[in-house]
Amino acid sequence: MIEWVTQTVGSAGPAGVFFLMFLENLFPPIPSELIMPLAGFAAAEGDMSLVAAILAGTAGSVIGNGVWYEVARGIGSKRIRPLVARYGRWFGVSGEDMDKAENTLRRHGPVALFFGRMLPAIRTLISIPAGLACITRPVFYLWTLVGGLLWVTVLAGAGYLLRDQYRKVEAAIEPLSYVVVAAVIGLYLWHLWRTRRTAR
């Protein structure tokens, strides 16, 4: 994957950064922790402007997240609820859980969207409940933009400053990414166990 990302950034410049960050937000296994430091390194080598790299990465992130948000918003919570009522017990999700999630997003949407952009896996998945909860488009896109811009700037800036040691950024962040993902999976499994136990 590293070789493909390197070739794409090297051959396509900011357009390649945009394309990769767009994909990163559709398919989380493509990590921004690799893409943006590499773009920063390319900027340090004079292959592109650092500002252009940051803007391209941010645009790709916002549009990629927008796809999931618009799809979820188009489906809507009302269409999902019958499926949750019928199959939700297999996933530990109930109508009450959906109510809580939607109410939390409506109350704390900006905070969740802002910090969610900096967490692996979460930065993509949070767009779905935001769409289902019909978080307003101005709120969703504004805070997705602000959080995404900060995250992309930090990663690209680190790659720019480290130059040919940009891969240290990925090496430093990757363990934390696994911890966060493991915590999310652990919370889900605990919630699934608790839900089934309550049902019994």
SVG drawing of the C-alpha trace seen along z (x, -y; Angstrom):
<svg xmlns="http://www.w3.org/2000/svg" viewBox="-40 -27 55 42">
<polyline fill="none" stroke="black" stroke-width="0.4" points="0.0,0.0 2.8,-2.4 4.3,-2.0 0.9,-2.7 0.3,-5.8 3.8,-7.1 3.3,-6.6 -0.1,-8.3 1.1,-11.3 4.3,-11.5 2.6,-11.3 -0.6,-13.2 0.4,-15.8 -2.5,-17.6 -5.0,-15.7 -3.5,-12.5 -3.7,-13.7 -7.4,-14.6 -8.1,-11.2 -6.4,-9.3 -8.0,-11.2 -11.4,-10.8 -10.9,-7.0 -9.5,-7.1 -12.9,-8.3 -14.8,-5.7 -12.5,-2.8 -10.8,-3.3 -8.0,-0.8 -6.3,-3.5 -4.7,-5.6 -4.5,-9.4 -1.6,-8.9 0.4,-7.7 -1.1,-9.9 -0.7,-13.3 2.8,-13.0 3.9,-11.7 2.2,-14.7 4.1,-17.0 7.3,-15.3 6.6,-15.8 6.0,-19.5 9.3,-19.8 11.0,-18.3 9.4,-21.0 7.1,-18.6 4.0,-20.5 2.9,-23.4 2.3,-22.6 -0.9,-24.7 -2.1,-22.9 -1.5,-19.5 -3.4,-20.6 -6.3,-22.0 -6.5,-18.9 -6.4,-16.6 -9.1,-18.5 -11.3,-18.7 -11.0,-14.9 -11.8,-14.3 -14.9,-16.5 -16.3,-15.1 -15.6,-11.5 -17.4,-12.0 -20.1,-13.8 -20.9,-10.7 -21.7,-8.6 -23.6,-11.5 -25.8,-12.1 -26.5,-8.4 -27.5,-8.0 -29.5,-11.2 -31.3,-10.0 -32.2,-6.7 -33.3,-8.3 -33.8,-7.1 -37.5,-6.1 -36.5,-3.6 -33.8,-2.1 -36.0,-1.6 -38.0,1.3 -34.8,3.1 -33.4,2.3 -36.6,3.6 -36.4,6.9 -32.6,7.6 -31.2,5.2 -30.9,7.8 -28.2,9.6 -26.0,6.4 -26.9,5.1 -28.8,2.2 -32.4,1.2 -34.7,-1.6 -33.8,-3.1 -30.1,-3.1 -30.9,-4.9 -32.9,-7.5 -29.9,-8.1 -27.4,-8.3 -29.5,-10.7 -30.2,-12.9 -26.5,-12.9 -25.5,-13.9 -28.1,-16.7 -26.9,-18.0 -23.2,-17.6 -22.9,-17.3 -20.3,-19.9 -18.0,-18.5 -18.5,-14.9 -17.9,-15.8 -14.8,-17.9 -13.0,-15.3 -14.3,-12.4 -12.3,-13.6 -9.1,-12.8 -9.9,-9.3 -9.2,-6.2 -12.4,-4.4 -14.5,-6.9 -13.8,-9.7 -15.7,-7.8 -18.3,-6.0 -19.6,-9.1 -20.9,-10.5 -23.6,-7.7 -25.3,-8.4 -25.0,-12.1 -26.9,-11.6 -29.5,-9.3 -30.0,-11.9 -30.4,-14.6 -27.8,-16.8 -28.2,-20.0 -25.9,-20.3 -24.3,-23.6 -23.4,-22.0 -22.1,-18.7 -20.0,-20.3 -18.7,-23.2 -17.3,-20.9 -16.2,-18.2 -14.2,-20.9 -12.7,-22.4 -11.8,-19.0 -10.5,-17.7 -8.5,-20.8 -6.7,-20.6 -6.0,-16.9 -4.7,-17.2 -2.6,-20.2 -0.9,-18.5 -0.1,-15.4 1.1,-17.3 3.1,-19.7 4.8,-16.8 5.7,-15.2 7.0,-18.6 9.2,-19.1 10.5,-15.5 11.2,-15.4 12.6,-11.9 11.7,-10.6 8.0,-11.2 7.2,-7.6 8.0,-8.1 4.6,-10.0 2.7,-6.8 4.9,-4.7 4.1,-7.0 0.4,-7.2 -0.3,-3.7 -0.1,-2.1 -2.6,-4.7 -4.9,-3.9 -5.0,-0.2 -5.7,-1.1 -8.7,-3.3 -10.1,-0.7 -9.7,2.0 -11.5,-0.2 -14.4,-0.7 -14.7,3.0 -14.5,3.8 -17.2,1.3 -19.4,2.8 -18.9,6.4 -19.7,5.3 -22.8,3.5 -23.9,6.6 -23.4,8.9 -25.3,6.5 -28.2,6.2 -28.6,9.9 -28.4,10.5 -31.1,7.9 -33.3,9.5 -33.0,12.9"/>
</svg>
